[in-house]
Amino acid sequence: MRKLILLEIEATSGVFLPGIAAAILSLGAVLALSTWVQVARHDDDGAMPSPGGAARGKSDRD
């Protein structure tokens, strides 16, 4: 599903544009977190990985 937002520059307020930006960023964060949780649930060893790194107990030396 794709949505297109058309804004008239003269008709929008200064508070509206940061509000739209915050809403888009928060929706992106929710999508990223839900994907991270879904991947973590399908992990074989059950350990929850950190969002920016490898899961604890796993390394290249093992």
Secondary structure, 3 states (H helix, E strand, C coil): CCCCCCCCCCCCCCCHHHHHHHHHHHHHHHHHHHHHHHHHHCCCCCCCCCCCCCCCCCCCCC
